[in-house]
Amino acid sequence: MVTGQLLNKLKEALQALALPYEDQIKSFPNFAVVTDELVLGYDEIFQKINQLDDNGNLSEGQLAALKSIDDYSEYLSKNHKSIFLEPKKLKTDEKWEKMRQLAMSALNVMAWKLERPNFSHSIYIQAD
């Protein structure tokens, strides 16, 4: 994937994670499992972060902010799995609020604005 595309996908994933609950829900189709979309969307791009780092596109501070989200997500998946399995927790659980704060910090370090991302290029398939 080209560097510009990676950065754009990273920006979108961070924006989606940082949005308030109401905007997170509105960012995906009604049938989507929003918690999965948020976490897996970020994880997918984070797995490719070394490509950005190898090209010298990220500072140490930026890498640290991005890694903090990955570390926290991993911690939650090991110790608080229900946070991903119960979509209502996206609104009520303070762990999601911490995830939003980490994502907002990363957006700030990257000098990106918090906006609702444009997922028009994304394809969602509804299960029967």
TIVO-2410 file (N, C-alpha, C; in nm, 3 decimals):
# residues 128
REC num residu      c1      c2      c3 atome chaine
REC   1      M   0.085  -0.118   0.000     N      A
REC   1      M   0.000   0.000   0.000    CA      A
REC   1      M   0.089   0.124   0.000     C      A
REC   2      V   0.052   0.223  -0.075     N      A
REC   2      V   0.128   0.346  -0.088    CA      A
REC   2      V   0.118   0.426   0.044     C      A
REC   3      T   0.225   0.497   0.076     N      A
REC   3      T   0.233   0.572   0.201    CA      A
REC   3      T   0.114   0.664   0.222     C      A
REC   4      G   0.074   0.738   0.122     N      A
REC   4      G  -0.040   0.829   0.134    CA      A
REC   4      G  -0.168   0.756   0.170     C      A
REC   5      Q  -0.188   0.640   0.109     N      A
REC   5      Q  -0.308   0.560   0.139    CA      A
REC   5      Q  -0.303   0.509   0.283     C      A
REC   6      L  -0.187   0.465   0.326     N      A
REC   6      L  -0.172   0.417   0.464    CA      A
REC   6      L  -0.201   0.528   0.564     C      A
REC   7      L  -0.146   0.645   0.539     N      A
REC   7      L  -0.169   0.758   0.629    CA      A
REC   7      L  -0.317   0.795   0.632     C      A
REC   8      N  -0.383   0.792   0.517     N      A
REC   8      N  -0.525   0.825   0.511    CA      A
REC   8      N  -0.608   0.721   0.588     C      A
REC   9      K  -0.577   0.594   0.572     N      A
REC   9      K  -0.649   0.490   0.646    CA      A
REC   9      K  -0.623   0.501   0.796     C      A
REC  10      L  -0.500   0.535   0.833     N      A
REC  10      L  -0.468   0.555   0.973    CA      A
REC  10      L  -0.548   0.672   1.030     C      A
REC  11      K  -0.553   0.780   0.955     N      A
REC  11      K  -0.630   0.897   0.999    CA      A
REC  11      K  -0.777   0.861   1.019     C      A
REC  12      E  -0.835   0.788   0.923     N      A
REC  12      E  -0.975   0.748   0.933    CA      A
REC  12      E  -0.999   0.658   1.054     C      A
REC  13      A  -0.908   0.564   1.077     N      A
REC  13      A  -0.924   0.472   1.191    CA      A
REC  13      A  -0.916   0.548   1.323     C      A
REC  14      L  -0.823   0.642   1.333     N      A
REC  14      L  -0.811   0.722   1.455    CA      A
REC  14      L  -0.933   0.811   1.474     C      A
REC  15      Q  -0.979   0.871   1.367     N      A
REC  15      Q  -1.097   0.957   1.377    CA      A
REC  15      Q  -1.218   0.876   1.425     C      A
REC  16      A  -1.236   0.758   1.369     N      A
REC  16      A  -1.350   0.674   1.409    CA      A
REC  16      A  -1.341   0.637   1.556     C      A
REC  17      L  -1.222   0.604   1.603     N      A
REC  17      L  -1.204   0.569   1.744    CA      A
REC  17      L  -1.226   0.689   1.837     C      A
REC  18      A  -1.191   0.806   1.792     N      A
REC  18      A  -1.197   0.925   1.877    CA      A
REC  18      A  -1.335   0.991   1.881     C      A
REC  19      L  -1.421   0.960   1.787     N      A
REC  19      L  -1.552   1.022   1.780    CA      A
REC  19      L  -1.636   0.992   1.905     C      A
REC  20      P  -1.726   1.084   1.938     N      A
REC  20      P  -1.824   1.053   2.043    CA      A
REC  20      P  -1.912   0.935   1.998     C      A
REC  21      Y  -1.970   0.868   2.094     N      A
REC  21      Y  -2.052   0.750   2.068    CA      A
REC  21      Y  -2.153   0.771   1.955     C      A
REC  22      E  -2.228   0.879   1.961     N      A
REC  22      E  -2.334   0.904   1.864    CA      A
REC  22      E  -2.280   0.909   1.721     C      A
REC  23      D  -2.165   0.970   1.705     N      A
REC  23      D  -2.104   0.979   1.572    CA      A
REC  23      D  -2.039   0.847   1.531     C      A
REC  24      Q  -1.989   0.772   1.627     N      A
REC  24      Q  -1.935   0.640   1.593    CA      A
REC  24      Q  -2.045   0.553   1.534     C      A
REC  25      I  -2.160   0.552   1.598     N      A
REC  25      I  -2.272   0.471   1.550    CA      A
REC  25      I  -2.315   0.514   1.410     C      A
REC  26      K  -2.318   0.643   1.385     N      A
REC  26      K  -2.362   0.696   1.255    CA      A
REC  26      K  -2.260   0.671   1.143     C      A
REC  27      S  -2.139   0.634   1.178     N      A
REC  27      S  -2.033   0.617   1.078    CA      A
REC  27      S  -2.038   0.484   1.006     C      A
REC  28      F  -2.121   0.393   1.055     N      A
REC  28      F  -2.126   0.258   0.999    CA      A
REC  28      F  -2.270   0.220   0.967     C      A
REC  29      P  -2.288   0.124   0.876     N      A
REC  29      P  -2.425   0.078   0.846    CA      A
REC  29      P  -2.493   0.022   0.972     C      A
REC  30      N  -2.625   0.025   0.972     N      A
REC  30      N  -2.702  -0.022   1.088    CA      A
REC  30      N  -2.670  -0.166   1.127     C      A
REC  31      F  -2.636  -0.249   1.029     N      A
REC  31      F  -2.612  -0.390   1.058    CA      A
REC  31      F  -2.469  -0.419   1.105     C      A
REC  32      A  -2.383  -0.321   1.099     N      A
REC  32      A  -2.243  -0.342   1.138    CA      A
REC  32      A  -2.229  -0.353   1.289     C      A
REC  33      V  -2.134  -0.435   1.331     N      A
REC  33      V  -2.099  -0.443   1.473    CA      A
REC  33      V  -1.992  -0.335   1.494     C      A
REC  34      V  -2.035  -0.222   1.543     N      A
REC  34      V  -1.951  -0.102   1.547    CA      A
REC  34      V  -1.824  -0.125   1.629     C      A
REC  35      T  -1.835  -0.195   1.740     N      A
REC  35      T  -1.716  -0.221   1.822    CA      A
REC  35      T  -1.610  -0.296   1.742     C      A
REC  36      D  -1.654  -0.395   1.665     N      A
REC  36      D  -1.559  -0.469   1.580    CA      A
REC  36      D  -1.499  -0.379   1.474     C      A
REC  37      E  -1.584  -0.301   1.409     N      A
REC  37      E  -1.535  -0.212   1.302    CA      A
REC  37      E  -1.430  -0.115   1.355     C      A
REC  38      L  -1.453  -0.061   1.473     N      A
REC  38      L  -1.359   0.034   1.531    CA      A
REC  38      L  -1.225  -0.030   1.562     C      A
REC  39      V  -1.230  -0.139   1.636     N      A
REC  39      V  -1.106  -0.202   1.683    CA      A
REC  39      V  -1.033  -0.272   1.570     C      A
REC  40      L  -1.106  -0.348   1.489     N      A
REC  40      L  -1.040  -0.420   1.380    CA      A
REC  40      L  -0.990  -0.325   1.272     C      A
REC  41      G  -1.063  -0.216   1.251     N      A
REC  41      G  -1.017  -0.116   1.154    CA      A
REC  41      G  -0.884  -0.056   1.194     C      A
REC  42      Y  -0.870  -0.026   1.322     N      A
REC  42      Y  -0.743   0.027   1.370    CA      A
REC  42      Y  -0.635  -0.079   1.367     C      A
REC  43      D  -0.668  -0.199   1.412     N      A
REC  43      D  -0.569  -0.307   1.416    CA      A
REC  43      D  -0.514  -0.338   1.278     C      A
REC  44      E  -0.602  -0.338   1.179     N      A
REC  44      E  -0.559  -0.367   1.043    CA      A
REC  44      E  -0.451  -0.268   0.996     C      A
REC  45      I  -0.474  -0.143   1.022     N      A
REC  45      I  -0.376  -0.042   0.977    CA      A
REC  45      I  -0.254  -0.040   1.068     C      A
REC  46      F  -0.272  -0.066   1.196     N      A
REC  46      F  -0.158  -0.067   1.288    CA      A
REC  46      F  -0.060  -0.178   1.250     C      A
REC  47      Q  -0.109  -0.289   1.198     N      A
REC  47      Q  -0.022  -0.399   1.156    CA      A
REC  47      Q   0.070  -0.357   1.040     C      A
REC  48      K   0.034  -0.252   0.971     N      A
REC  48      K   0.114  -0.203   0.858    CA      A
REC  48      K   0.196  -0.079   0.894     C      A
REC  49      I   0.195  -0.043   1.021     N      A
REC  49      I   0.258   0.080   1.065    CA      A
REC  49      I   0.409   0.080   1.040     C      A
REC  50      N   0.469  -0.039   1.041     N      A
REC  50      N   0.613  -0.046   1.016    CA      A
REC  50      N   0.650   0.007   0.878     C      A
REC  51      Q   0.558  -0.003   0.782     N      A
REC  51      Q   0.584   0.052   0.650    CA      A
REC  51      Q   0.598   0.204   0.656     C      A
REC  52      L   0.516   0.267   0.737     N      A
REC  52      L   0.525   0.412   0.754    CA      A
REC  52      L   0.652   0.449   0.830     C      A
REC  53      D   0.681   0.371   0.933     N      A
REC  53      D   0.799   0.398   1.015    CA      A
REC  53      D   0.928   0.377   0.934     C      A
REC  54      D   0.931   0.272   0.855     N      A
REC  54      D   1.050   0.244   0.773    CA      A
REC  54      D   1.078   0.357   0.674     C      A
REC  55      N   0.974   0.424   0.630     N      A
REC  55      N   0.990   0.535   0.536    CA      A
REC  55      N   1.016   0.668   0.606     C      A
REC  56      G   1.026   0.665   0.738     N      A
REC  56      G   1.055   0.787   0.814    CA      A
REC  56      G   0.939   0.883   0.821     C      A
REC  57      N   0.817   0.833   0.810     N      A
REC  57      N   0.698   0.919   0.811    CA      A
REC  57      N   0.645   0.948   0.951     C      A
REC  58      L   0.695   0.876   1.051     N      A
REC  58      L   0.643   0.890   1.186    CA      A
REC  58      L   0.753   0.923   1.285     C      A
REC  59      S   0.724   1.015   1.375     N      A
REC  59      S   0.819   1.049   1.480    CA      A
REC  59      S   0.806   0.948   1.595     C      A
REC  60      E   0.898   0.955   1.688     N      A
REC  60      E   0.890   0.867   1.805    CA      A
REC  60      E   0.763   0.894   1.884     C      A
REC  61      G   0.727   1.020   1.898     N      A
REC  61      G   0.606   1.056   1.970    CA      A
REC  61      G   0.480   1.003   1.901     C      A
REC  62      Q   0.478   1.010   1.769     N      A
REC  62      Q   0.365   0.958   1.695    CA      A
REC  62      Q   0.355   0.806   1.710     C      A
REC  63      L   0.468   0.738   1.696     N      A
REC  63      L   0.469   0.593   1.714    CA      A
REC  63      L   0.423   0.554   1.854     C      A
REC  64      A   0.467   0.627   1.954     N      A
REC  64      A   0.428   0.597   2.093    CA      A
REC  64      A   0.277   0.614   2.111     C      A
REC  65      A   0.221   0.719   2.054     N      A
REC  65      A   0.076   0.741   2.066    CA      A
REC  65      A  -0.003   0.630   1.997     C      A
REC  66      L   0.044   0.588   1.880     N      A
REC  66      L  -0.024   0.481   1.807    CA      A
REC  66      L  -0.011   0.347   1.880     C      A
REC  67      K   0.106   0.321   1.934     N      A
REC  67      K   0.129   0.197   2.007    CA      A
REC  67      K   0.045   0.192   2.135     C      A
REC  68      S   0.024   0.306   2.198     N      A
REC  68      S  -0.057   0.308   2.321    CA      A
REC  68      S  -0.200   0.260   2.293     C      A
REC  69      I  -0.253   0.293   2.177     N      A
REC  69      I  -0.387   0.246   2.139    CA      A
REC  69      I  -0.385   0.096   2.118     C      A
REC  70      D  -0.284   0.048   2.047     N      A
REC  70      D  -0.273  -0.096   2.022    CA      A
REC  70      D  -0.255  -0.172   2.153     C      A
REC  71      D  -0.171  -0.122   2.240     N      A
REC  71      D  -0.148  -0.187   2.370    CA      A
REC  71      D  -0.277  -0.191   2.452     C      A
REC  72      Y  -0.350  -0.082   2.454     N      A
REC  72      Y  -0.473  -0.076   2.532    CA      A
REC  72      Y  -0.579  -0.170   2.473     C      A
REC  73      S  -0.588  -0.172   2.343     N      A
REC  73      S  -0.682  -0.262   2.277    CA      A
REC  73      S  -0.649  -0.408   2.308     C      A
REC  74      E  -0.522  -0.440   2.305     N      A
REC  74      E  -0.479  -0.576   2.337    CA      A
REC  74      E  -0.511  -0.611   2.483     C      A
REC  75      Y  -0.485  -0.517   2.572     N      A
REC  75      Y  -0.517  -0.536   2.713    CA      A
REC  75      Y  -0.667  -0.563   2.730     C      A
REC  76      L  -0.750  -0.483   2.664     N      A
REC  76      L  -0.894  -0.502   2.674    CA      A
REC  76      L  -0.938  -0.637   2.619     C      A
REC  77      S  -0.880  -0.677   2.507     N      A
REC  77      S  -0.921  -0.803   2.446    CA      A
REC  77      S  -0.883  -0.923   2.534     C      A
REC  78      K  -0.778  -0.909   2.612     N      A
REC  78      K  -0.736  -1.018   2.700    CA      A
REC  78      K  -0.810  -1.016   2.834     C      A
REC  79      N  -0.844  -0.899   2.884     N      A
REC  79      N  -0.897  -0.886   3.019    CA      A
REC  79      N  -1.042  -0.840   3.029     C      A
REC  80      H  -1.094  -0.785   2.922     N      A
REC  80      H  -1.231  -0.730   2.926    CA      A
REC  80      H  -1.301  -0.757   2.793     C      A
REC  81      K  -1.307  -0.881   2.752     N      A
REC  81      K  -1.362  -0.916   2.620    CA      A
REC  81      K  -1.505  -0.867   2.600     C      A
REC  82      S  -1.582  -0.861   2.708     N      A
REC  82      S  -1.722  -0.823   2.693    CA      A
REC  82      S  -1.738  -0.682   2.637     C      A
REC  83      I  -1.636  -0.600   2.650     N      A
REC  83      I  -1.643  -0.464   2.597    CA      A
REC  83      I  -1.659  -0.463   2.445     C      A
REC  84      F  -1.610  -0.570   2.381     N      A
REC  84      F  -1.621  -0.581   2.236    CA      A
REC  84      F  -1.746  -0.658   2.194     C      A
REC  85      L  -1.799  -0.738   2.285     N      A
REC  85      L  -1.912  -0.824   2.253    CA      A
REC  85      L  -2.047  -0.758   2.280     C      A
REC  86      E  -2.048  -0.655   2.360     N      A
REC  86      E  -2.172  -0.587   2.395    CA      A
REC  86      E  -2.167  -0.443   2.344     C      A
REC  87      P  -2.225  -0.419   2.227     N      A
REC  87      P  -2.219  -0.285   2.167    CA      A
REC  87      P  -2.267  -0.172   2.256     C      A
REC  88      K  -2.362  -0.199   2.347     N      A
REC  88      K  -2.410  -0.092   2.435    CA      A
REC  88      K  -2.298  -0.038   2.524     C      A
REC  89      K  -2.195  -0.118   2.545     N      A
REC  89      K  -2.083  -0.072   2.628    CA      A
REC  89      K  -2.004   0.039   2.559     C      A
REC  90      L  -2.017   0.046   2.428     N      A
REC  90      L  -1.952   0.154   2.354    CA      A
REC  90      L  -1.997   0.290   2.407     C      A
REC  91      K  -2.120   0.297   2.452     N      A
REC  91      K  -2.176   0.422   2.502    CA      A
REC  91      K  -2.150   0.441   2.652     C      A
REC  92      T  -2.151   0.332   2.728     N      A
REC  92      T  -2.154   0.345   2.873    CA      A
REC  92      T  -2.026   0.310   2.947     C      A
REC  93      D  -1.938   0.235   2.886     N      A
REC  93      D  -1.820   0.187   2.958    CA      A
REC  93      D  -1.705   0.288   2.951     C      A
REC  94      E  -1.647   0.317   3.066     N      A
REC  94      E  -1.537   0.414   3.072    CA      A
REC  94      E  -1.413   0.366   2.995     C      A
REC  95      K  -1.404   0.238   2.969     N      A
REC  95      K  -1.291   0.187   2.892    CA      A
REC  95      K  -1.296   0.237   2.748     C      A
REC  96      W  -1.418   0.250   2.695     N      A
REC  96      W  -1.432   0.308   2.561    CA      A
REC  96      W  -1.398   0.456   2.563     C      A
REC  97      E  -1.430   0.523   2.671     N      A
REC  97      E  -1.395   0.665   2.681    CA      A
REC  97      E  -1.243   0.681   2.682     C      A
REC  98      K  -1.174   0.591   2.751     N      A
REC  98      K  -1.028   0.596   2.751    CA      A
REC  98      K  -0.974   0.571   2.610     C      A
REC  99      M  -1.036   0.477   2.538     N      A
REC  99      M  -0.994   0.449   2.399    CA      A
REC  99      M  -1.012   0.575   2.314     C      A
REC 100      R  -1.123   0.645   2.334     N      A
REC 100      R  -1.146   0.770   2.259    CA      A
REC 100      R  -1.039   0.874   2.293     C      A
REC 101      Q  -1.003   0.882   2.420     N      A
REC 101      Q  -0.900   0.978   2.461    CA      A
REC 101      Q  -0.764   0.944   2.401     C      A
REC 102      L  -0.729   0.817   2.400     N      A
REC 102      L  -0.602   0.775   2.338    CA      A
REC 102      L  -0.601   0.808   2.189     C      A
REC 103      A  -0.713   0.783   2.123     N      A
REC 103      A  -0.722   0.813   1.979    CA      A
REC 103      A  -0.715   0.964   1.955     C      A
REC 104      M  -0.778   1.042   2.042     N      A
REC 104      M  -0.772   1.188   2.028    CA      A
REC 104      M  -0.630   1.238   2.047     C      A
REC 105      S  -0.559   1.181   2.142     N      A
REC 105      S  -0.419   1.219   2.164    CA      A
REC 105      S  -0.335   1.187   2.041     C      A
REC 106      A  -0.361   1.071   1.981     N      A
REC 106      A  -0.287   1.034   1.860    CA      A
REC 106      A  -0.321   1.129   1.745     C      A
REC 107      L  -0.446   1.165   1.732     N      A
REC 107      L  -0.483   1.263   1.627    CA      A
REC 107      L  -0.408   1.394   1.648     C      A
REC 108      N  -0.401   1.439   1.772     N      A
REC 108      N  -0.331   1.564   1.802    CA      A
REC 108      N  -0.183   1.554   1.768     C      A
REC 109      V  -0.120   1.443   1.804     N      A
REC 109      V   0.022   1.423   1.775    CA      A
REC 109      V   0.047   1.418   1.625     C      A
REC 110      M  -0.051   1.364   1.552     N      A
REC 110      M  -0.038   1.356   1.406    CA      A
REC 110      M  -0.078   1.488   1.339     C      A
REC 111      A  -0.130   1.584   1.417     N      A
REC 111      A  -0.177   1.713   1.367    CA      A
REC 111      A  -0.295   1.697   1.271     C      A
REC 112      W  -0.385   1.605   1.307     N      A
REC 112      W  -0.506   1.581   1.231    CA      A
REC 112      W  -0.627   1.626   1.312     C      A
REC 113      K  -0.731   1.671   1.241     N      A
REC 113      K  -0.855   1.714   1.305    CA      A
REC 113      K  -0.946   1.595   1.332     C      A
REC 114      L  -1.029   1.613   1.432     N      A
REC 114      L  -1.133   1.514   1.459    CA      A
REC 114      L  -1.253   1.547   1.371     C      A
REC 115      E  -1.279   1.459   1.274     N      A
REC 115      E  -1.393   1.470   1.184    CA      A
REC 115      E  -1.449   1.330   1.166     C      A
REC 116      R  -1.573   1.323   1.123     N      A
REC 116      R  -1.626   1.192   1.094    CA      A
REC 116      R  -1.558   1.143   0.965     C      A
REC 117      P  -1.494   1.027   0.972     N      A
REC 117      P  -1.420   0.978   0.854    CA      A
REC 117      P  -1.513   0.944   0.738     C      A
REC 118      N  -1.459   0.949   0.620     N      A
REC 118      N  -1.534   0.915   0.500    CA      A
REC 118      N  -1.505   0.769   0.466     C      A
REC 119      F  -1.598   0.684   0.497     N      A
REC 119      F  -1.580   0.542   0.468    CA      A
REC 119      F  -1.649   0.502   0.337     C      A
REC 120      S  -1.664   0.595   0.246     N      A
REC 120      S  -1.736   0.565   0.120    CA      A
REC 120      S  -1.663   0.458   0.038     C      A
REC 121      H  -1.536   0.439   0.060     N      A
REC 121      H  -1.461   0.337  -0.013    CA      A
REC 121      H  -1.472   0.200   0.052     C      A
REC 122      S  -1.534   0.194   0.170     N      A
REC 122      S  -1.547   0.069   0.244    CA      A
REC 122      S  -1.666  -0.011   0.193     C      A
REC 123      I  -1.652  -0.143   0.200     N      A
REC 123      I  -1.757  -0.234   0.158    CA      A
REC 123      I  -1.802  -0.312   0.281     C      A
REC 124      Y  -1.931  -0.310   0.306     N      A
REC 124      Y  -1.989  -0.384   0.418    CA      A
REC 124      Y  -2.086  -0.486   0.363     C      A
REC 125      I  -2.077  -0.607   0.410     N      A
REC 125      I  -2.164  -0.714   0.364    CA      A
REC 125      I  -2.250  -0.760   0.480     C      A
REC 126      Q  -2.379  -0.755   0.460     N      A
REC 126      Q  -2.471  -0.794   0.565    CA      A
REC 126      Q  -2.491  -0.945   0.560     C      A
REC 127      A  -2.474  -1.009   0.676     N      A
REC 127      A  -2.496  -1.152   0.685    CA      A
REC 127      A  -2.645  -1.181   0.684     C      A
REC 128      D  -2.682  -1.293   0.628     N      A
REC 128      D  -2.824  -1.331   0.626    CA      A
REC 128      D  -2.870  -1.379   0.760     C      A
***
